[in-house]
Amino acid sequence: MSAEPRTSGHSDHVALVDVNNFYVSCERIFDYSLRNRPVVVLSNNDGCVVARSQEAKDLGIATGEPFFKVRRLMDSHNLAVRSSNYELYGDISARVMELLGRFGTWQEVYSIDESFIGLNGTLEQVRDTAVQIRAAITQSIGVPVCVGVSATTGIVAYSSVAYSTRSSEMLSGITKEVS
């Protein structure tokens, strides 16, 4: 990751938008039975867990854990298991990134489920934009996102790790609930 965006254009703030539990969130778009239950997505050969829902994380399932070790939770905890579908994840990622690009003065795609965008305005205006971003992506695409905002890409990236929660938005290193 570069310390600053590689695109031209000035902005007052940098937002990092991250899709929550990306692979699982993509699977939930098309299968409502996966909502509010533990879900894991398996590797190419279905050998190990590569993605987990928050509910699966709460059960103590680790990324990289062999599937045979979590199979027992399918009945006892209603665990849903999906094979990875990278074509789907790429398509949903492209949709998220295209929509995000409409909100900022510049955009730098960081990974399949994360993007930095430049935002101008006061902290309150940027907060309102962050709320709009979350609503637009949830409504248009159907995946939940967290939005962190700070002065630089480095600070916002660090803050997103340090203050990550399921339903929070981070503004200048302060976690605030968004309803």
Backbone as a printed PyTorch tensor [residue, N CA C, xyz], in Angstrom:
tensor([[[  0.8440,  -1.1760,   0.0000],
         [  0.0000,   0.0000,   0.0000],
         [  0.8840,   1.2300,   0.0000]],

        [[  0.5630,   2.1900,  -0.8450],
         [  1.3050,   3.4370,  -0.8680],
         [  0.8550,   4.3150,   0.2950]],

        [[  1.7220,   5.2290,   0.6910],
         [  1.3900,   6.1080,   1.8010],
         [  0.2900,   7.0820,   1.4160]],

        [[  0.2460,   7.4740,   0.1870],
         [ -0.7730,   8.3890,  -0.3030],
         [ -1.3150,   7.8690,  -1.6300]],

        [[ -2.4880,   8.3190,  -2.0290],
         [ -3.0660,   7.8410,  -3.2820],
         [ -2.1930,   8.1760,  -4.4790]],

        [[ -2.2290,   7.3150,  -5.4640],
         [ -1.4250,   7.5020,  -6.6660],
         [ -2.1750,   8.2650,  -7.7380]],

        [[ -3.2910,   8.8390,  -7.3990],
         [ -4.0770,   9.5770,  -8.3720],
         [ -3.9550,  11.0630,  -8.0990]],

        [[ -4.2180,  11.8560,  -9.1130],
         [ -4.1770,  13.2970,  -8.9090],
         [ -5.4990,  13.7510,  -8.3140]],

        [[ -5.5330,  14.9490,  -7.8430],
         [ -6.7430,  15.4840,  -7.2500],
         [ -6.5910,  15.5980,  -5.7580]],

        [[ -6.9390,  16.7480,  -5.2310],
         [ -6.8060,  17.0030,  -3.7960],
         [ -8.1110,  16.6540,  -3.0970]],

        [[ -7.9860,  16.1480,  -1.8920],
         [ -9.1650,  15.9460,  -1.0590],
         [ -8.7790,  16.1870,   0.3920]],

        [[ -9.7700,  16.6010,   1.1590],
         [ -9.5570,  16.9230,   2.5680],
         [ -9.4370,  15.6800,   3.4420]],

        [[-10.1070,  14.6100,   3.0310],
         [-10.1730,  13.3930,   3.8300],
         [-10.0010,  12.1760,   2.9310]],

        [[ -9.5730,  11.0850,   3.5450],
         [ -9.4620,   9.8070,   2.8590],
         [-10.4070,   8.8350,   3.5430]],

        [[-11.2390,   8.1880,   2.7470],
         [-12.1370,   7.1570,   3.2860],
         [-11.6350,   5.7940,   2.8400]],

        [[-11.7120,   4.8360,   3.7240],
         [-11.4690,   3.4410,   3.3900],
         [-12.7960,   2.7280,   3.5480]],

        [[-13.2810,   2.1940,   2.4360],
         [-14.5440,   1.4620,   2.4480],
         [-14.2040,  -0.0170,   2.3450]],

        [[-14.7230,  -0.8010,   3.2650],
         [-14.4180,  -2.2230,   3.3720],
         [-15.7230,  -2.9980,   3.4690]],

        [[-15.9190,  -3.9600,   2.5590],
         [-17.1160,  -4.7930,   2.6180],
         [-16.9460,  -5.7890,   3.7630]],

        [[-17.9290,  -5.8670,   4.6300],
         [-17.8790,  -6.7640,   5.7800],
         [-17.9830,  -8.2170,   5.3270]],

        [[-17.0510,  -9.0520,   5.7980],
         [-17.1060, -10.4960,   5.5330],
         [-17.4470, -10.7590,   4.0650]],

        [[-16.6120, -10.2450,   3.1670],
         [-16.9470, -10.0970,   1.7540],
         [-17.4890, -11.3520,   1.0820]],

        [[-16.7760, -12.4660,   1.1160],
         [-17.2480, -13.6570,   0.3940],
         [-18.6010, -14.1120,   0.9290]],

        [[-18.7570, -14.1020,   2.2400],
         [-20.0260, -14.5080,   2.8370],
         [-21.1280, -13.5180,   2.4690]],

        [[-20.8260, -12.2390,   2.5010],
         [-21.8220, -11.2300,   2.1380],
         [-22.2890, -11.4160,   0.6950]],

        [[-21.3700, -11.7700,  -0.2020],
         [-21.7450, -12.0480,  -1.5950],
         [-22.6860, -13.2410,  -1.6730]],

        [[-22.3830, -14.2850,  -0.9330],
         [-23.2350, -15.4790,  -0.9330],
         [-24.6260, -15.1540,  -0.3870]],

        [[-24.6930, -14.2760,   0.5990],
         [-25.9790, -13.9320,   1.2190],
         [-26.8800, -13.1140,   0.3020]],

        [[-26.3210, -12.4560,  -0.6920],
         [-27.1500, -11.6890,  -1.6350],
         [-28.1690, -12.6010,  -2.3020]],

        [[-27.7490, -13.8020,  -2.6540],
         [-28.5840, -14.6950,  -3.4460],
         [-29.2200, -15.8180,  -2.6380]],

        [[-28.8920, -15.9230,  -1.3630],
         [-29.4550, -16.9840,  -0.5310],
         [-29.7940, -16.4070,   0.8330]],

        [[-31.0510, -15.9890,   0.9820],
         [-31.4900, -15.3600,   2.2280],
         [-31.4270, -16.3040,   3.4190]],

        [[-31.4100, -17.6130,   3.1890],
         [-31.3270, -18.5640,   4.3060],
         [-29.9800, -18.4750,   5.0270]],

        [[-29.0090, -17.7890,   4.4270],
         [-27.6860, -17.6530,   5.0400],
         [-27.6040, -16.4820,   6.0170]],

        [[-28.6230, -15.6610,   6.0490],
         [-28.5870, -14.4860,   6.9290],
         [-28.8000, -14.8850,   8.3830]],

        [[-28.0810, -14.1980,   9.2590],
         [-28.1990, -14.3930,  10.7100],
         [-27.8860, -15.8210,  11.1520]],

        [[-26.9700, -16.4640,  10.4520],
         [-26.5060, -17.7840,  10.8690],
         [-25.0360, -17.9090,  10.5140]],

        [[-24.3200, -18.8070,  11.1600],
         [-22.9050, -18.9670,  10.8300],
         [-22.7190, -19.5370,   9.4290]],

        [[-21.7930, -18.9240,   8.6860],
         [-21.4980, -19.3420,   7.3130],
         [-19.9920, -19.3350,   7.1250]],

        [[-19.4770, -20.3580,   6.4530],
         [-18.0810, -20.3680,   6.0380],
         [-18.0240, -20.6190,   4.5400]],

        [[-16.9960, -20.0460,   3.9140],
         [-16.7000, -20.2950,   2.5060],
         [-15.3790, -21.0420,   2.4750]],

        [[-15.3390, -22.0970,   1.6590],
         [-14.1710, -22.9640,   1.6080],
         [-13.2690, -22.6370,   0.4300]],

        [[-12.0440, -23.0950,   0.5130],
         [-11.0360, -22.8860,  -0.5310],
         [-11.4290, -23.6150,  -1.8180]],

        [[-10.6240, -23.4280,  -2.8660],
         [-10.9030, -24.0300,  -4.1680],
         [-11.2230, -25.5140,  -4.0950]],

        [[-10.4840, -26.2470,  -3.3170],
         [-10.6960, -27.6900,  -3.2220],
         [-11.5580, -28.0680,  -2.0210]],

        [[-12.2120, -27.0980,  -1.4250],
         [-13.0640, -27.2870,  -0.2540],
         [-12.3140, -27.8810,   0.9330]],

        [[-11.0210, -27.6300,   0.9950],
         [-10.2200, -28.2060,   2.0640],
         [-10.1890, -27.3900,   3.3350]],

        [[-10.2590, -26.0560,   3.2060],
         [-10.1660, -25.2420,   4.4150],
         [-11.0130, -23.9780,   4.2790]],

        [[-11.2560, -23.3590,   5.4140],
         [-12.0830, -22.1540,   5.5030],
         [-11.2720, -20.9560,   5.0140]],

        [[-11.8200, -20.2140,   4.0440],
         [-11.1490, -18.9960,   3.5720],
         [-11.9270, -17.7340,   3.9520]],

        [[-13.1910, -17.8750,   4.3470],
         [-13.9930, -16.7160,   4.7490],
         [-15.0460, -17.1670,   5.7490]],

        [[-15.4020, -16.2340,   6.6560],
         [-16.3500, -16.5540,   7.7160],
         [-17.3040, -15.3960,   7.9480]],

        [[-18.5300, -15.7160,   8.2830],
         [-19.4660, -14.6890,   8.7340],
         [-19.1030, -14.3200,  10.1700]],

        [[-19.6560, -13.2250,  10.6460],
         [-19.4010, -12.8450,  12.0380],
         [-19.8870, -13.9450,  12.9740]],

        [[-21.0090, -14.5670,  12.6390],
         [-21.5510, -15.6320,  13.4820],
         [-20.5930, -16.8220,  13.5470]],

        [[-19.9260, -17.1340,  12.4310],
         [-18.9370, -18.2240,  12.4130],
         [-17.7000, -17.8260,  13.2140]],

        [[-17.2960, -16.5630,  13.1190],
         [-16.1680, -16.0770,  13.9170],
         [-16.4860, -16.2020,  15.4000]],

        [[-17.7230, -15.8810,  15.7590],
         [-18.1420, -15.9640,  17.1540],
         [-18.1070, -17.4000,  17.6850]],

        [[-18.2050, -18.3860,  16.7910],
         [-18.0970, -19.8000,  17.1850],
         [-16.6440, -20.2360,  17.3500]],

        [[-15.7120, -19.3500,  17.0060],
         [-14.2970, -19.6720,  17.1340],
         [-13.6900, -20.3240,  15.9040]],

        [[-14.3950, -20.3080,  14.7890],
         [-13.8650, -20.8710,  13.5510],
         [-12.8110, -19.9220,  13.0040]],

        [[-11.6410, -20.4560,  12.7030],
         [-10.5230, -19.6400,  12.2350],
         [-10.3820, -19.7270,  10.7170]],

        [[ -9.9040, -18.6430,  10.1170],
         [ -9.5420, -18.6830,   8.7040],
         [ -8.4000, -19.6770,   8.5490]],

        [[ -8.4870, -20.5240,   7.5320],
         [ -7.4670, -21.5320,   7.2870],
         [ -7.7280, -22.8470,   7.9960]],

        [[ -8.7480, -22.8730,   8.8310],
         [ -9.0630, -24.0980,   9.5580],
         [ -9.5390, -25.1750,   8.5780]],

        [[ -9.0370, -26.3920,   8.7000],
         [ -9.4780, -27.4760,   7.8140],
         [-10.9790, -27.7400,   7.9690]],

        [[-11.6330, -27.9970,   6.8520],
         [-13.0780, -28.2040,   6.8900],
         [-13.4650, -29.3710,   7.7870]],

        [[-12.6940, -30.4230,   7.7970],
         [-13.0700, -31.5850,   8.6060],
         [-13.1920, -31.2290,  10.0860]],

        [[-12.5070, -30.1830,  10.5280],
         [-12.5910, -29.7780,  11.9270],
         [-13.8550, -28.9660,  12.2340]],

        [[-14.4580, -28.3450,  11.2260],
         [-15.6650, -27.5460,  11.4700],
         [-16.9320, -28.2600,  11.0290]],

        [[-16.7920, -29.3770,  10.3390],
         [-17.9610, -30.1190,   9.8370],
         [-18.9480, -30.4330,  10.9640]],

        [[-18.4510, -30.7390,  12.1520],
         [-19.2990, -31.1070,  13.2820],
         [-20.2580, -29.9870,  13.6930]],

        [[-19.9200, -28.7430,  13.3350],
         [-20.7610, -27.6000,  13.7120],
         [-21.9550, -27.4090,  12.7820]],

        [[-21.9700, -28.1300,  11.6780],
         [-23.0630, -27.9650,  10.7190],
         [-24.4120, -28.2720,  11.3640]],

        [[-24.5070, -29.3610,  12.0950],
         [-25.7720, -29.7120,  12.7450],
         [-25.9550, -29.0090,  14.0760]],

        [[-24.9030, -29.0050,  14.8790],
         [-25.0480, -28.4630,  16.2300],
         [-25.2420, -26.9480,  16.2670]],

        [[-24.7470, -26.2200,  15.2480],
         [-24.8580, -24.7560,  15.2420],
         [-25.4550, -24.2050,  13.9500]],

        [[-26.0750, -25.0750,  13.1590],
         [-26.7090, -24.6490,  11.9100],
         [-25.7210, -23.9470,  10.9810]],

        [[-24.4820, -24.4190,  10.9890],
         [-23.4300, -23.8380,  10.1580],
         [-23.6930, -24.1410,   8.6890]],

        [[-23.6860, -23.0940,   7.8720],
         [-23.8140, -23.2510,   6.4210],
         [-22.4220, -23.2210,   5.8020]],

        [[-22.2110, -24.0480,   4.8050],
         [-20.9110, -24.1620,   4.1500],
         [-21.1030, -23.9420,   2.6560]],

        [[-20.2430, -23.0960,   2.0670],
         [-20.2940, -22.8320,   0.6320],
         [-18.9160, -23.0120,   0.0250]],

        [[-18.8830, -23.5450,  -1.1780],
         [-17.6410, -23.5780,  -1.9590],
         [-17.3880, -22.1880,  -2.4860]],

        [[-16.1340, -21.8070,  -2.6190],
         [-15.8140, -20.4660,  -3.1160],
         [-16.2760, -20.3000,  -4.5590]],

        [[-16.7110, -19.0840,  -4.8720],
         [-17.2350, -18.7460,  -6.1940],
         [-16.5670, -17.4290,  -6.6160]],

        [[-15.3360, -17.5250,  -7.0960],
         [-14.5450, -16.3300,  -7.3610],
         [-15.1070, -15.4830,  -8.5030]],

        [[-15.8320, -16.0770,  -9.4210],
         [-16.4720, -15.2930, -10.4810],
         [-17.5290, -14.3670,  -9.8760]],

        [[-18.3320, -14.8930,  -8.9680],
         [-19.3270, -14.0750,  -8.2700],
         [-18.6530, -12.9610,  -7.4900]],

        [[-17.6000, -13.2870,  -6.7370],
         [-16.9460, -12.2870,  -5.9010],
         [-16.3260, -11.1830,  -6.7570]],

        [[-15.7640, -11.5410,  -7.9020],
         [-15.2040, -10.5380,  -8.8050],
         [-16.2760,  -9.6190,  -9.3620]],

        [[-17.4290, -10.1800,  -9.7040],
         [-18.5350,  -9.3860, -10.2360],
         [-19.0730,  -8.4160,  -9.1790]],

        [[-19.2840,  -8.9070,  -7.9680],
         [-19.7930,  -8.0340,  -6.9000],
         [-18.7580,  -6.9590,  -6.5680]],

        [[-17.4850,  -7.3220,  -6.5370],
         [-16.4340,  -6.3490,  -6.2750],
         [-16.4560,  -5.2340,  -7.3150]],

        [[-16.5670,  -5.5940,  -8.5870],
         [-16.6010,  -4.5840,  -9.6520],
         [-17.7840,  -3.6350,  -9.4630]],

        [[-18.9210,  -4.1620,  -9.0720],
         [-20.1030,  -3.3270,  -8.8390],
         [-19.8770,  -2.3710,  -7.6620]],

        [[-19.2990,  -2.8900,  -6.5780],
         [-19.0290,  -2.0440,  -5.4050],
         [-18.0540,  -0.9330,  -5.7870]],

        [[-16.9670,  -1.2810,  -6.4640],
         [-15.9420,  -0.2880,  -6.7950],
         [-16.4780,   0.7860,  -7.7500]],

        [[-17.3000,   0.3650,  -8.7000],
         [-17.8890,   1.3380,  -9.6340],
         [-18.7900,   2.3110,  -8.8860]],

        [[-19.6020,   1.8090,  -7.9920],
         [-20.4930,   2.6750,  -7.2190],
         [-19.6920,   3.6020,  -6.2990]],

        [[-18.6520,   3.0790,  -5.6560],
         [-17.8210,   3.9120,  -4.7890],
         [-17.1730,   5.0590,  -5.5460]],

        [[-16.7650,   4.8020,  -6.7790],
         [-16.1090,   5.8160,  -7.5800],
         [-16.9570,   7.0600,  -7.8060]],

        [[-18.2540,   6.9290,  -7.6520],
         [-19.1660,   8.0620,  -7.8360],
         [-19.1410,   9.0390,  -6.6620]],

        [[-18.5950,   8.6170,  -5.5360],
         [-18.6560,   9.4280,  -4.3190],
         [-17.4220,  10.2770,  -4.0740]],

        [[-16.2870,   9.9220,  -4.6210],
         [-15.0540,  10.5900,  -4.2510],
         [-14.4340,  11.4180,  -5.3510]],

        [[-13.4320,  12.2090,  -4.9580],
         [-12.6760,  13.0000,  -5.9350],
         [-11.6170,  12.1480,  -6.6190]],

        [[-11.2380,  11.0210,  -5.9930],
         [-10.3310,  10.0330,  -6.5630],
         [-10.6180,   8.7010,  -5.8870]],

        [[-10.1280,   7.6260,  -6.4850],
         [-10.3290,   6.2910,  -5.9300],
         [ -9.0910,   5.4470,  -6.1620]],

        [[ -8.7170,   4.6650,  -5.1580],
         [ -7.6490,   3.6880,  -5.3010],
         [ -8.1630,   2.3590,  -4.7520]],

        [[ -8.3940,   1.4030,  -5.6440],
         [ -8.8510,   0.0850,  -5.2230],
         [ -7.6820,  -0.6030,  -4.5310]],

        [[ -7.9210,  -1.0470,  -3.3020],
         [ -6.8650,  -1.6250,  -2.4770],
         [ -6.8890,  -3.1500,  -2.5360]],

        [[ -8.0620,  -3.7420,  -2.5850],
         [ -8.2010,  -5.1930,  -2.6690],
         [ -9.5810,  -5.5050,  -3.2270]],

        [[ -9.9310,  -6.7750,  -3.2850],
         [-11.2270,  -7.1650,  -3.8430],
         [-12.3930,  -6.5580,  -3.0700]],

        [[-12.1850,  -6.2440,  -1.7890],
         [-13.2890,  -5.7240,  -0.9860],
         [-12.9850,  -4.4090,  -0.2760]],

        [[-11.9050,  -3.7280,  -0.6590],
         [-11.5320,  -2.4660,  -0.0210],
         [-11.1170,  -1.4390,  -1.0610]],

        [[-11.4730,  -0.1840,  -0.7990],
         [-11.0750,   0.9000,  -1.6840],
         [-10.9090,   2.1760,  -0.8770]],

        [[ -9.8660,   2.9350,  -1.2150],
         [ -9.6860,   4.2810,  -0.6830],
         [-10.3860,   5.2410,  -1.6280]],

        [[-11.0550,   6.2480,  -1.0650],
         [-11.6230,   7.3130,  -1.8950],
         [-11.3560,   8.6500,  -1.2170]],

        [[-11.1580,   9.6740,  -2.0320],
         [-10.9390,  11.0240,  -1.5230],
         [-12.2630,  11.7360,  -1.3400]],

        [[-12.4260,  12.3960,  -0.2000],
         [-13.6580,  13.1300,   0.0980],
         [-13.3110,  14.5500,   0.5320]],

        [[-14.0810,  15.5020,   0.0700],
         [-13.9080,  16.8950,   0.4580],
         [-15.0480,  17.3300,   1.3640]],

        [[-14.7750,  18.3340,   2.1840],
         [-15.8110,  18.9120,   3.0250],
         [-15.4320,  18.8780,   4.4810]],

        [[-16.3460,  19.3950,   5.2890],
         [-16.1590,  19.3740,   6.7360],
         [-16.3140,  17.9410,   7.2320]],

        [[-15.9320,  17.7050,   8.4600],
         [-16.0790,  16.3690,   9.0290],
         [-17.5490,  15.9390,   9.0240]],

        [[-18.4500,  16.8650,   9.3090],
         [-19.8840,  16.5420,   9.2860],
         [-20.3480,  16.1900,   7.8680]],

        [[-19.8880,  16.9350,   6.8610],
         [-20.2420,  16.6120,   5.4720],
         [-19.6890,  15.2550,   5.0630]],

        [[-18.4650,  14.9750,   5.4780],
         [-17.8470,  13.6890,   5.1560],
         [-18.5860,  12.5630,   5.8780]],

        [[-19.0040,  12.8110,   7.1220],
         [-19.7930,  11.8100,   7.8490],
         [-21.0790,  11.5140,   7.0990]],

        [[-21.7410,  12.5550,   6.6200],
         [-22.9730,  12.3640,   5.8510],
         [-22.7070,  11.5650,   4.5760]],

        [[-21.5820,  11.8390,   3.9290],
         [-21.2200,  11.0810,   2.7240],
         [-20.9600,   9.6240,   3.0730]],

        [[-20.3050,   9.3700,   4.1990],
         [-20.0550,   7.9890,   4.6300],
         [-21.3620,   7.2380,   4.8510]],

        [[-22.3300,   7.8990,   5.4580],
         [-23.6500,   7.2910,   5.6600],
         [-24.3110,   7.0200,   4.3070]],

        [[-24.1900,   7.9530,   3.3760],
         [-24.7510,   7.7690,   2.0310],
         [-24.0940,   6.5960,   1.3080]],

        [[-22.7760,   6.4650,   1.4660],
         [-22.0510,   5.3580,   0.8370],
         [-22.5800,   4.0310,   1.3630]],

        [[-22.6730,   3.9220,   2.6790],
         [-23.1730,   2.6780,   3.2800],
         [-24.5670,   2.3490,   2.7750]],

        [[-25.4390,   3.3300,   2.7560],
         [-26.8200,   3.1000,   2.3200],
         [-26.8760,   2.7190,   0.8420]],

        [[-26.1050,   3.4140,   0.0070],
         [-26.1370,   3.1500,  -1.4350],
         [-25.6500,   1.7430,  -1.7540]],

        [[-24.5780,   1.3240,  -1.1150],
         [-24.0390,  -0.0090,  -1.3980],
         [-24.9740,  -1.0870,  -0.8640]],

        [[-25.5030,  -0.8810,   0.3290],
         [-26.4360,  -1.8630,   0.8820],
         [-27.6850,  -1.9730,   0.0190]],

        [[-28.2360,  -0.8310,  -0.3770],
         [-29.4740,  -0.8320,  -1.1560],
         [-29.2470,  -1.3100,  -2.5890]],

        [[-28.2050,  -0.8480,  -3.2500],
         [-27.9860,  -1.1590,  -4.6640],
         [-27.3820,  -2.5370,  -4.8980]],

        [[-26.5020,  -2.9640,  -3.9890],
         [-25.7610,  -4.2050,  -4.2130],
         [-26.1270,  -5.2790,  -3.2050]],

        [[-26.4250,  -4.8860,  -1.9830],
         [-26.8710,  -5.8410,  -0.9870],
         [-25.7950,  -6.3560,  -0.0540]],

        [[-24.6400,  -5.6570,  -0.0030],
         [-23.5790,  -6.0630,   0.9220],
         [-23.3390,  -4.9450,   1.9350]],

        [[-23.0460,  -5.3100,   3.1900],
         [-22.7670,  -4.2930,   4.2100],
         [-21.3190,  -3.8330,   4.1330]],

        [[-21.0910,  -2.5480,   4.4190],
         [-19.7370,  -1.9980,   4.4070],
         [-19.4730,  -1.1790,   5.6590]],

        [[-18.1990,  -1.0590,   5.9930],
         [-17.7240,  -0.1150,   6.9960],
         [-16.9940,   0.9950,   6.2580]],

        [[-17.1110,   2.2060,   6.7580],
         [-16.4490,   3.3520,   6.1460],
         [-15.6150,   4.0300,   7.2220]],

        [[-14.3100,   4.0830,   6.9890],
         [-13.4070,   4.7890,   7.8920],
         [-12.8950,   6.0410,   7.2090]],

        [[-12.7430,   7.1210,   7.9640],
         [-12.3190,   8.3920,   7.3830],
         [-11.2060,   8.9860,   8.2270]],

        [[-10.1730,   9.5160,   7.5490],
         [ -9.0720,  10.1790,   8.2370],
         [ -8.3810,  11.1210,   7.2630]],

        [[ -7.2360,  11.6540,   7.6830],
         [ -6.4960,  12.6070,   6.8590],
         [ -5.6160,  11.9150,   5.8140]],

        [[ -5.1480,  10.6890,   6.0940],
         [ -4.2520,   9.9890,   5.1630],
         [ -4.6640,   8.5300,   5.0390]],

        [[ -4.1930,   7.8820,   3.9710],
         [ -4.4940,   6.4660,   3.7740],
         [ -3.8960,   5.6240,   4.8930]],

        [[ -2.7200,   5.9610,   5.3580],
         [ -2.0830,   5.1870,   6.4220],
         [ -2.8720,   5.2110,   7.7120]],

        [[ -3.3200,   6.3960,   8.1100],
         [ -4.0860,   6.5210,   9.3510],
         [ -5.4240,   5.8110,   9.2330]],

        [[ -6.1120,   5.9780,   8.1250],
         [ -7.4190,   5.3500,   7.9900],
         [ -7.2910,   3.8330,   7.9150]],

        [[ -6.2390,   3.3270,   7.2790],
         [ -6.0320,   1.8770,   7.2110],
         [ -5.7460,   1.3230,   8.6000]],

        [[ -4.9000,   2.0010,   9.3620],
         [ -4.5970,   1.5710,  10.7260],
         [ -5.8570,   1.6220,  11.5830]],

        [[ -6.6210,   2.6930,  11.4650],
         [ -7.8370,   2.8480,  12.2630],
         [ -8.8590,   1.7800,  11.9370]],

        [[ -8.9420,   1.3760,  10.6720],
         [ -9.9300,   0.3740,  10.3030],
         [ -9.6340,  -0.9590,  10.9640]],

        [[ -8.3700,  -1.2600,  11.1820],
         [ -7.9920,  -2.4830,  11.8870],
         [ -8.2000,  -2.3080,  13.3880]],

        [[ -7.7610,  -1.1850,  13.9060],
         [ -7.8070,  -0.9650,  15.3510],
         [ -9.2240,  -0.7950,  15.8890]],

        [[-10.1120,  -0.2180,  15.0960],
         [-11.4500,   0.1040,  15.5810],
         [-12.5540,  -0.6440,  14.8630]],

        [[-12.2210,  -1.7230,  14.1800],
         [-13.2040,  -2.4430,  13.3860],
         [-14.2830,  -3.0650,  14.2680]],

        [[-15.5460,  -2.7560,  13.9130],
         [-16.7000,  -3.3920,  14.5380],
         [-17.7240,  -3.6620,  13.4570]],

        [[-18.7380,  -4.4120,  13.7860],
         [-19.7120,  -4.8190,  12.7730],
         [-20.5660,  -3.6710,  12.2510]],

        [[-20.9380,  -2.7190,  13.0620],
         [-21.8750,  -1.7000,  12.6010],
         [-21.3770,  -0.2980,  12.9070]],

        [[-20.0890,  -0.0830,  12.7490],
         [-19.5390,   1.2220,  13.0760],
         [-18.9080,   1.9000,  11.8750]],

        [[-18.8170,   3.1620,  11.9550],
         [-18.1290,   3.9700,  10.9550],
         [-17.0580,   4.7360,  11.7130]],

        [[-15.8680,   4.8230,  11.1610],
         [-14.7690,   5.4740,  11.8590],
         [-14.4960,   6.8380,  11.2440]],

        [[-14.4160,   7.8390,  12.0700],
         [-14.1240,   9.1850,  11.6000],
         [-12.9500,   9.7300,  12.3970]],

        [[-11.8450,   9.9660,  11.7070],
         [-10.6320,  10.4880,  12.3180],
         [-10.2320,   9.6980,  13.5630]],

        [[-10.3150,   8.3720,  13.4530],
         [ -9.8700,   7.5140,  14.5500],
         [-10.8850,   7.3460,  15.6640]],

        [[-12.0670,   7.9020,  15.5220],
         [-13.1050,   7.7580,  16.5380],
         [-14.2130,   6.8880,  15.9660]],

        [[-14.5880,   5.8470,  16.6860],
         [-15.6440,   4.9650,  16.2220],
         [-16.9850,   5.5480,  16.6470]],

        [[-17.8890,   5.6450,  15.6760],
         [-19.2210,   6.1510,  15.9610],
         [-20.2410,   5.1930,  15.3620]],

        [[-21.3220,   4.9600,  16.0820],
         [-22.3840,   4.0960,  15.5770],
         [-23.1690,   4.8320,  14.4980]],

        [[-23.5600,   4.0900,  13.4960],
         [-24.3940,   4.6460,  12.4290],
         [-25.6970,   3.8720,  12.4140]],

        [[-26.8060,   4.5800,  12.4650],
         [-28.0950,   3.8760,  12.4670],
         [-28.6630,   3.8010,  11.0640]]])
